[in-house]
Amino acid sequence: MSAGAITDCSQLAPAPELTVEICVVGSGCGGATAAWELAKAGRDVLVLEEGGDFTGAKLTQRDGAMYDQLYMDRGGRATSDLSVSVLQGRVLGGGGVINACDVVPISDAVARHWQTKYGLADFSPEAMAPFRARALEDLSANTPREEELNRNNRLLREGARKLSWRGEVMQHNRVGCVGAGTCLIGCSFDRKKNPRFVAIPNALEAGARFFTRARVVRIDDAGQELKRLTVKRLDARGYHEGDTFTVRAKVVVLAANAIASAQLLLRSGLGNEHVGRHLSLQPQLPLTSVFPDEVRFHRGIPQSYAVTEFEQPEHPEHGWWGFRIEAISGTPGIVATLLPEGGPAGVERMRDYTKLAASLLLLPDASPGVVRLERTGRLRIDYAFDDEQRARYRDAVRAAARLYFAAGATEIYLPTSPPLRLTSEAELKRVDELTFRPTSVPFLSAHQQGTVRFANSPRDGGAAPDGQVYGTRGVYVFDSSGFPSSASSHTMAPIISVSRMLTQRLLTTL
């Protein structure tokens, strides 16, 4: 088979109607992995991606331009009450292009939880093991060297050690990192071993085709031999819809993220009452501290050390539970938006930019969210925090504050409204004042899961254990939308693992 190609639909219009064997929607960890495996097996594969193709110098390291082009809704997607910013990739290669590169595979405990609580025998630790290993290979997973840990991450480790708390240096998928620190707006040095540089080139070599700036708006004839996808061409910046073309496919694989895959099914009237439900946003709470000397947290690997003291890997009800504290950094634009004050006070706060250290308090949740479509067809994401979740966030804030004070911080603050500023451990009781009411804290969600839950029966979920959406013939979900609970603290490796497993299973039926 001849090599495939990447076609920019904003520049070159496809034929009004195309017929392929398999159409994959989404080019991230799930979609690119599926395309690679399917094309390697000799199947005719077309991948549709709404975003553009950005590598090398096209990744300009400019906050505004990159959030505009690499993130869904220009980085402005949020829950209906504006409490949680929902960060989702919109670029060839998906979320792997814009993430912090952390590689945390599905643990045996989570796989066993899926097997025992949800009856998913195909997801047992034994069944998942070879696919988990292959995902680590795909990602060139490696542990950062000691000299690659920037001071921001080392300060978190120092605080943990002084308190005798467990922690770990996380694996990542960078090879030859230059320490630019702009991971969240793409690596202009192309050092991430993400789908854009692994699965996609291999899929192209095997003959798969990729269309960028191609927005799938509807799937029809989902019960027929050939499904019909209505696709809109987008302009060069992805702002406006243009002409429509149609793709007919025997098999449709949805891998557009837990939000977008559910949105497309709802827009198409497909699936059962579980579609759009059981959404996990895994909200992350940012916390910032000030040190008396330079930290320069914006240089080097943003996120490499995690405090795991408070994780519960085998919670009987939820699987992975508790919370993690992970160091993080950001470019000036995103950091300025997460400071507790605006105006002149915010400007003054940014004068301490080189003295800042920061972390994300990462908590798994109990899938309380819902993806809906309003009458106008507009996407709506509803999410509500419960009392148990709020209590865990307070515990996480107290723990992180103790860590940073132990490491020598002079001030710790949360970007709450009103701001919470702590200058000593004696003030930790003020954490009890946090209510987490809507819009009072800028929560971030980067690991959306659920919405088309895998289950053995349509009574319990939206898709069968092989990924096929209930009520359809040959429409599958191969992304995190099928996860019945939080797979991990970072979903890149789990999505690749599950996609590869489900693709191998699909190939036995074709």
C-alpha positions as CSV (number, residue, x, y, z in Angstrom):
1,M,0.0,0.0,0.0
2,S,1.3,3.5,-0.8
3,A,2.0,6.0,1.9
4,G,-0.8,8.1,3.2
5,A,-0.9,11.9,3.4
6,I,-2.0,14.8,5.5
7,T,-4.5,17.0,3.7
8,D,-5.4,20.5,5.0
9,C,-9.1,20.8,4.1
10,S,-8.9,24.6,4.5
11,Q,-6.6,24.7,1.5
12,L,-7.7,21.7,-0.6
13,A,-11.3,20.6,-0.8
14,P,-11.9,16.9,-0.7
15,A,-14.3,15.2,-3.1
16,P,-18.0,15.9,-2.2
17,E,-18.3,12.2,-1.2
18,L,-15.8,9.7,-0.2
19,T,-16.1,6.0,0.8
20,V,-13.6,4.4,3.1
21,E,-13.5,1.2,5.2
22,I,-12.8,2.9,8.5
23,C,-13.2,6.5,9.5
24,V,-11.5,7.7,12.7
25,V,-12.7,11.0,14.3
26,G,-9.9,12.6,16.3
27,S,-6.1,12.3,15.9
28,G,-4.9,12.2,19.5
29,C,-3.8,9.3,21.7
30,G,-6.8,7.2,20.9
31,G,-7.4,8.0,17.3
32,A,-3.8,8.1,16.1
33,T,-3.1,4.8,17.8
34,A,-6.1,3.1,16.3
35,A,-5.2,4.5,12.8
36,W,-1.7,3.1,13.1
37,E,-2.8,-0.4,14.1
38,L,-5.6,-0.5,11.5
39,A,-3.5,0.8,8.6
40,K,-0.7,-1.6,9.5
41,A,-3.2,-4.4,9.2
42,G,-3.9,-3.3,5.6
43,R,-7.2,-1.4,6.3
44,D,-8.3,1.7,4.4
45,V,-8.3,4.4,7.1
46,L,-9.2,8.0,7.0
47,V,-8.7,10.2,10.1
48,L,-10.7,13.5,10.5
49,E,-9.2,16.2,12.8
50,E,-10.8,19.5,13.5
51,G,-7.6,21.3,14.4
52,G,-4.6,22.2,12.3
53,D,-1.1,20.7,12.1
54,F,1.4,22.5,14.3
55,T,5.0,21.4,14.7
56,G,8.4,23.1,15.0
57,A,8.5,26.8,14.3
58,K,4.7,26.9,13.9
59,L,4.6,26.5,17.7
60,T,5.5,30.1,18.4
61,Q,5.7,30.0,22.2
62,R,3.2,32.9,22.3
63,D,0.4,32.3,24.8
64,G,-2.4,34.0,22.9
65,A,-1.7,32.6,19.5
66,M,-1.1,29.1,20.8
67,Y,-4.2,28.8,23.0
68,D,-6.2,30.2,20.1
69,Q,-5.0,27.4,17.8
70,L,-4.2,24.4,19.9
71,Y,-7.1,24.3,22.4
72,M,-10.8,23.7,21.9
73,D,-12.8,26.9,22.1
74,R,-9.5,28.8,22.1
75,G,-8.8,27.6,25.7
76,G,-12.1,29.1,26.8
77,R,-14.2,25.9,27.2
78,A,-15.7,25.7,30.7
79,T,-18.5,24.2,32.7
80,S,-21.9,25.8,32.6
81,D,-21.3,27.6,35.9
82,L,-17.7,28.7,34.9
83,S,-16.2,26.8,37.8
84,V,-13.9,24.6,35.8
85,S,-11.8,25.4,32.8
86,V,-12.0,22.3,30.5
87,L,-8.8,22.1,28.5
88,Q,-9.0,19.9,25.4
89,G,-6.6,19.7,22.5
90,R,-7.7,20.8,19.0
91,V,-4.7,20.0,16.9
92,L,-3.2,17.1,14.8
93,G,-1.9,14.8,17.5
94,G,-4.4,15.8,20.1
95,G,-3.8,16.4,23.8
96,G,-0.3,15.0,23.6
97,V,0.8,18.1,21.7
98,I,-0.1,20.4,24.7
99,N,0.2,18.3,27.8
100,A,3.0,18.3,30.5
101,C,4.3,14.9,29.1
102,D,3.6,12.9,32.3
103,V,3.4,9.2,31.7
104,V,1.4,7.4,34.4
105,P,-0.1,4.1,33.2
106,I,-3.2,2.3,34.4
107,S,-2.2,0.6,37.6
108,D,-3.0,-3.0,38.3
109,A,-5.3,-1.8,41.1
110,V,-7.4,0.3,38.7
111,A,-7.5,-2.5,36.1
112,R,-8.7,-4.9,38.9
113,H,-11.2,-2.3,40.0
114,W,-12.7,-2.2,36.5
115,Q,-12.7,-6.0,36.3
116,T,-14.4,-6.5,39.7
117,K,-16.7,-3.6,40.2
118,Y,-17.8,-3.1,36.6
119,G,-17.5,-6.6,35.3
120,L,-15.0,-5.7,32.6
121,A,-13.0,-9.0,32.4
122,D,-11.2,-7.8,29.3
123,F,-9.6,-5.0,31.3
124,S,-8.1,-7.2,34.0
125,P,-4.4,-6.5,34.9
126,E,-3.3,-9.6,33.1
127,A,-5.2,-8.6,29.9
128,M,-4.0,-5.0,30.0
129,A,-0.3,-5.8,30.7
130,P,1.0,-6.1,27.2
131,F,-0.9,-3.0,26.0
132,R,0.3,-1.0,28.9
133,A,3.9,-2.0,28.1
134,R,3.4,-1.1,24.5
135,A,2.1,2.3,25.4
136,L,5.2,3.0,27.4
137,E,7.3,1.9,24.4
138,D,5.3,4.2,22.0
139,L,5.9,7.1,24.3
140,S,9.6,6.4,24.9
141,A,8.8,6.6,28.6
142,N,11.8,7.5,30.7
143,T,12.5,9.1,34.1
144,P,14.0,12.6,34.1
145,R,17.6,12.7,35.3
146,E,18.4,14.5,38.5
147,E,19.9,17.5,36.7
148,E,16.6,17.8,34.7
149,L,14.5,18.5,37.8
150,N,14.1,22.3,38.0
151,R,14.1,24.0,41.3
152,N,10.3,24.2,41.4
153,N,10.1,20.4,41.4
154,R,13.0,20.0,43.8
155,L,11.4,22.4,46.3
156,L,8.3,20.2,46.3
157,R,10.5,17.1,46.9
158,E,12.4,18.9,49.6
159,G,9.3,19.8,51.5
160,A,8.1,16.2,51.2
161,R,11.3,14.8,52.5
162,K,11.3,17.1,55.5
163,L,7.8,15.9,56.4
164,S,8.8,12.2,55.6
165,W,6.0,12.0,52.9
166,R,6.1,9.7,49.9
167,G,6.7,11.1,46.5
168,E,8.1,10.1,43.1
169,V,9.8,11.5,40.0
170,M,7.3,10.8,37.3
171,Q,8.1,9.3,33.9
172,H,7.7,11.5,30.9
173,N,7.8,11.2,27.1
174,R,10.4,13.8,26.2
175,V,13.6,12.8,24.6
176,G,16.4,15.4,24.4
177,C,14.4,18.1,26.3
178,V,16.0,21.6,26.0
179,G,14.2,23.0,29.0
180,A,12.2,25.7,27.2
181,G,9.3,25.2,29.7
182,T,6.5,25.9,27.1
183,C,5.1,22.4,27.1
184,L,1.5,23.5,27.6
185,I,1.5,25.5,24.4
186,G,3.5,22.9,22.4
187,C,7.2,22.0,22.1
188,S,8.7,24.1,19.3
189,F,11.7,21.8,19.5
190,D,9.6,18.7,18.7
191,R,11.1,16.8,21.6
192,K,7.8,15.2,22.8
193,K,7.3,11.6,21.7
194,N,3.6,12.2,21.3
195,P,1.1,10.8,18.7
196,R,2.2,13.5,16.2
197,F,5.7,12.1,16.1
198,V,5.0,8.4,16.7
199,A,1.6,7.0,15.8
200,I,0.8,9.5,13.0
201,P,4.0,9.0,11.0
202,N,3.7,5.2,11.4
203,A,0.0,5.4,10.3
204,L,1.0,7.5,7.3
205,E,3.7,5.1,6.3
206,A,1.1,2.3,6.5
207,G,-1.2,4.2,4.2
208,A,-3.6,6.0,6.5
209,R,-4.9,9.4,5.4
210,F,-5.4,12.4,7.7
211,F,-7.7,15.4,7.0
212,T,-7.1,18.5,9.2
213,R,-9.5,21.4,9.5
214,A,-12.3,18.9,9.1
215,R,-15.2,19.1,11.6
216,V,-17.6,16.1,11.8
217,V,-21.0,17.5,12.6
218,R,-23.2,14.4,12.4
219,I,-23.3,10.6,11.9
220,D,-26.2,9.1,10.2
221,D,-27.2,5.6,9.1
222,A,-25.5,4.2,12.2
223,G,-27.4,0.9,11.9
224,Q,-26.5,0.4,8.3
225,E,-23.6,-1.3,6.6
226,L,-22.2,2.1,5.6
227,K,-22.4,5.0,8.0
228,R,-22.6,8.5,6.7
229,L,-20.6,11.3,8.3
230,T,-21.4,14.9,7.5
231,V,-18.1,16.9,7.6
232,K,-17.6,20.7,7.4
233,R,-14.4,22.2,6.0
234,L,-13.0,24.9,8.3
235,D,-11.0,28.0,7.3
236,A,-7.2,28.2,7.8
237,R,-7.5,29.4,11.4
238,G,-10.4,27.1,12.2
239,Y,-12.8,29.9,12.9
240,H,-15.6,29.4,10.4
241,E,-17.3,26.5,8.7
242,G,-17.3,26.3,4.9
243,D,-18.4,23.6,2.4
244,T,-19.8,20.3,3.5
245,F,-18.5,16.9,2.3
246,T,-19.7,13.4,3.1
247,V,-17.7,10.4,4.3
248,R,-19.2,6.9,4.1
249,A,-17.6,4.3,6.2
250,K,-18.2,0.7,7.3
251,V,-16.7,1.4,10.7
252,V,-16.5,4.7,12.6
253,V,-14.1,5.0,15.5
254,L,-14.7,8.0,17.8
255,A,-11.6,9.2,19.6
256,A,-12.3,12.9,20.0
257,N,-12.0,13.2,23.8
258,A,-14.7,12.4,26.4
259,I,-16.4,15.7,25.7
260,A,-16.4,15.8,21.9
261,S,-17.2,12.1,21.4
262,A,-20.3,12.4,23.5
263,Q,-21.2,15.7,21.9
264,L,-21.1,14.1,18.4
265,L,-23.2,11.1,19.5
266,L,-25.8,13.4,21.1
267,R,-25.9,15.6,18.1
268,S,-26.4,12.5,15.9
269,G,-29.1,11.1,18.2
270,L,-27.1,8.0,18.8
271,G,-26.6,5.8,21.9
272,N,-28.7,5.4,25.0
273,E,-29.4,7.4,28.1
274,H,-25.8,6.9,29.4
275,V,-24.3,8.9,26.6
276,G,-23.1,12.2,28.1
277,R,-23.4,11.0,31.7
278,H,-20.8,9.8,34.2
279,L,-18.3,12.6,33.2
280,S,-15.2,12.8,35.3
281,L,-13.4,16.2,35.0
282,Q,-10.7,15.4,37.6
283,P,-10.5,19.1,38.5
284,Q,-7.1,20.4,39.4
285,L,-6.6,23.2,41.9
286,P,-3.6,25.5,41.4
287,L,-1.6,26.7,44.4
288,T,1.2,29.2,44.3
289,S,4.0,30.0,46.8
290,V,6.6,32.7,47.0
291,F,10.3,32.1,48.0
292,P,12.8,34.7,49.1
293,D,15.2,33.9,46.2
294,E,14.8,32.9,42.5
295,V,13.0,29.7,41.6
296,R,12.6,30.3,37.8
297,F,9.8,27.8,37.7
298,H,9.1,28.7,34.0
299,R,12.4,27.0,32.9
300,G,13.0,23.3,32.5
301,I,10.5,20.5,32.8
302,P,7.3,22.0,34.2
303,Q,6.0,18.8,36.0
304,S,8.3,16.0,37.1
305,Y,7.7,15.5,40.8
306,A,4.6,14.3,42.6
307,V,3.8,13.9,46.3
308,T,1.9,10.6,46.6
309,E,1.6,10.4,50.4
310,F,-2.2,10.9,50.2
311,E,-3.1,8.7,47.3
312,Q,-5.4,5.7,47.9
313,P,-4.7,3.3,45.0
314,E,-7.2,0.7,46.0
315,H,-10.2,2.4,47.4
316,P,-13.0,-0.2,47.5
317,E,-15.7,2.1,46.0
318,H,-13.7,4.4,43.6
319,G,-10.5,2.6,42.7
320,W,-7.9,5.3,42.6
321,W,-8.8,8.0,45.2
322,G,-7.3,10.5,47.6
323,F,-5.2,13.3,46.1
324,R,-1.7,14.0,44.6
325,I,0.3,17.2,44.7
326,E,2.3,17.8,41.5
327,A,4.7,20.6,40.7
328,I,3.7,22.7,37.7
329,S,4.7,25.9,36.0
330,G,3.4,28.1,33.2
331,T,4.2,30.9,30.8
332,P,3.5,34.4,31.9
333,G,0.1,34.6,30.2
334,I,-1.4,31.6,31.9
335,V,0.2,32.4,35.2
336,A,-1.2,35.9,35.2
337,T,-4.7,34.6,34.8
338,L,-4.3,32.3,37.9
339,L,-3.1,35.0,40.3
340,P,-5.5,36.0,43.1
341,E,-5.6,39.7,42.2
342,G,-6.0,41.7,39.0
343,G,-5.2,45.3,38.1
344,P,-2.2,47.1,39.7
345,A,-2.1,44.4,42.5
346,G,-1.8,41.7,39.8
347,V,1.0,43.6,38.1
348,E,2.9,43.9,41.4
349,R,2.4,40.2,42.0
350,M,3.9,39.4,38.6
351,R,7.1,41.1,39.7
352,D,7.6,38.0,41.8
353,Y,7.3,35.8,38.8
354,T,10.9,34.4,39.0
355,K,10.4,33.7,42.8
356,L,7.2,31.7,42.4
357,A,6.8,28.0,42.9
358,A,3.5,26.3,42.0
359,S,1.7,23.0,42.1
360,L,-1.6,21.4,41.1
361,L,-3.7,19.6,43.6
362,L,-5.1,16.7,41.6
363,L,-8.1,14.7,42.8
364,P,-9.9,11.9,41.1
365,D,-13.7,12.4,41.3
366,A,-16.8,10.2,41.2
367,S,-18.0,11.1,37.7
368,P,-20.6,13.7,38.7
369,G,-20.6,15.6,35.4
370,V,-23.0,15.6,32.4
371,V,-22.4,16.6,28.8
372,R,-25.6,18.0,27.2
373,L,-26.8,19.8,24.1
374,E,-29.0,22.9,24.6
375,R,-32.0,23.4,22.4
376,T,-29.8,25.6,20.2
377,G,-27.4,22.7,19.8
378,R,-24.8,24.4,21.9
379,L,-22.6,22.2,24.1
380,R,-23.2,22.4,27.8
381,I,-21.0,20.8,30.5
382,D,-22.7,20.5,33.9
383,Y,-20.6,19.7,36.9
384,A,-21.2,19.8,40.7
385,F,-18.8,19.4,43.6
386,D,-20.1,17.5,46.6
387,D,-19.1,17.9,50.3
388,E,-16.7,15.0,50.3
389,Q,-14.9,16.5,47.3
390,R,-14.6,19.9,48.9
391,A,-13.3,18.4,52.1
392,R,-10.5,16.5,50.1
393,Y,-9.6,19.8,48.4
394,R,-9.2,21.5,51.8
395,D,-7.0,18.6,53.0
396,A,-4.9,19.0,49.8
397,V,-4.5,22.7,50.3
398,R,-3.4,22.2,53.9
399,A,-0.9,19.5,52.9
400,A,0.6,21.6,50.0
401,A,0.9,24.6,52.3
402,R,2.8,22.6,54.9
403,L,5.1,21.3,52.2
404,Y,6.0,24.7,50.9
405,F,6.5,26.2,54.3
406,A,8.8,23.3,55.1
407,A,10.7,24.0,52.0
408,G,11.1,27.7,52.9
409,A,8.3,29.6,51.3
410,T,7.4,33.0,52.7
411,E,3.9,33.2,51.4
412,I,1.3,30.8,49.9
413,Y,-1.8,31.8,48.1
414,L,-4.8,30.4,46.3
415,P,-6.3,32.4,43.4
416,T,-9.7,32.3,45.2
417,S,-12.2,35.1,45.4
418,P,-11.5,36.6,47.8
419,P,-7.8,35.5,47.7
420,L,-6.5,33.2,50.4
421,R,-3.0,34.3,51.5
422,L,-1.1,32.3,54.1
423,T,2.2,33.4,55.7
424,S,2.7,30.7,58.3
425,E,1.4,27.3,59.3
426,A,-0.5,29.0,62.2
427,E,-2.9,30.3,59.6
428,L,-3.8,26.9,58.1
429,K,-7.1,27.0,60.0
430,R,-8.2,29.6,57.4
431,V,-8.4,26.9,54.8
432,D,-11.6,25.8,56.5
433,E,-13.2,29.0,55.1
434,L,-12.9,27.7,51.5
435,T,-16.4,27.0,50.2
436,F,-15.5,26.4,46.5
437,R,-18.6,28.1,45.4
438,P,-19.1,28.6,41.7
439,T,-16.5,30.8,40.0
440,S,-14.6,31.4,43.3
441,V,-11.7,29.2,42.3
442,P,-10.2,28.7,38.8
443,F,-10.2,24.9,38.7
444,L,-8.6,23.3,35.6
445,S,-9.6,20.0,33.9
446,A,-7.1,18.3,31.6
447,H,-8.1,14.6,32.0
448,Q,-11.8,14.3,31.0
449,Q,-13.1,10.7,31.2
450,G,-16.4,8.9,31.2
451,T,-19.5,10.0,29.1
452,V,-19.8,6.7,27.1
453,R,-19.0,4.3,29.9
454,F,-17.9,0.7,28.9
455,A,-20.4,-1.8,30.4
456,N,-21.6,-5.4,29.8
457,S,-25.2,-4.2,29.4
458,P,-26.9,-1.0,28.0
459,R,-28.5,-0.8,31.5
460,D,-25.1,0.2,32.9
461,G,-23.2,2.1,30.3
462,G,-23.1,3.6,26.8
463,A,-20.8,1.2,25.0
464,A,-20.0,-2.5,25.1
465,P,-16.6,-3.7,26.5
466,D,-15.3,-3.8,22.9
467,G,-16.1,-0.1,22.5
468,Q,-19.2,-0.4,20.2
469,V,-21.8,2.2,21.1
470,Y,-25.0,0.5,22.2
471,G,-27.8,0.9,19.6
472,T,-25.3,1.2,16.7
473,R,-23.7,-1.1,14.2
474,G,-20.0,-0.4,13.8
475,V,-19.7,2.9,15.7
476,Y,-17.1,2.6,18.4
477,V,-15.5,4.8,21.1
478,F,-11.7,4.2,21.6
479,D,-10.9,7.1,23.9
480,S,-11.3,8.1,27.5
481,S,-15.0,8.5,27.2
482,G,-15.3,4.7,27.9
483,F,-13.4,4.8,31.2
484,P,-15.8,3.8,34.0
485,S,-13.6,5.5,36.7
486,S,-10.4,7.6,36.8
487,A,-7.8,5.6,35.0
488,S,-4.8,7.5,36.3
489,S,-3.6,10.9,37.3
490,H,-2.6,11.5,33.7
491,T,-4.6,9.8,30.8
492,M,-2.1,9.8,27.9
493,A,-0.7,6.3,28.5
494,P,-4.1,4.8,29.6
495,I,-5.8,6.0,26.4
496,I,-3.1,4.6,24.2
497,S,-3.2,1.3,26.1
498,V,-7.0,1.0,25.8
499,S,-7.1,2.1,22.1
500,R,-4.5,-0.4,21.1
501,M,-6.4,-3.2,23.0
502,L,-9.7,-2.3,21.4
503,T,-8.2,-1.9,18.0
504,Q,-6.7,-5.4,18.1
505,R,-10.1,-6.7,19.2
506,L,-11.8,-4.9,16.3
507,L,-9.4,-6.4,13.8
508,T,-10.5,-9.9,14.7
509,T,-14.1,-9.0,13.6
510,L,-13.3,-7.3,10.3
